[in-house]
């Protein structure tokens, strides 16, 4: 990514981009995955005290993964490369054990 694009991104609230806009900027080297991740994390910090949407967020890992994604050659990138996702806290993941509510809506109790 060139310095001109990086300077421009500093003035833009990248978290406001749609998924399509963010992907286009990443593909065009107008924005790095790391820049996008940092912008999203800043927005989360600014709003989550009111929203309380996150039970767990590993900011260091997010940045680490973003850096790794930036290093992948374009020819090896998938169509959604660099687009972040959030995982609901009742879904098990390989990386982090998530919370599963004790009583599910079907009446099952997890012991």
Secondary structure by P-SEA (a helix, b strand, c coil): ccaaaaaaaaacccccccaaaaaaaaaaccccaaaaaaaaaaaaaaccccccccccccaaaaaaaaaaaaacccccccccccbbbbbcccccccccccccccccccccccc
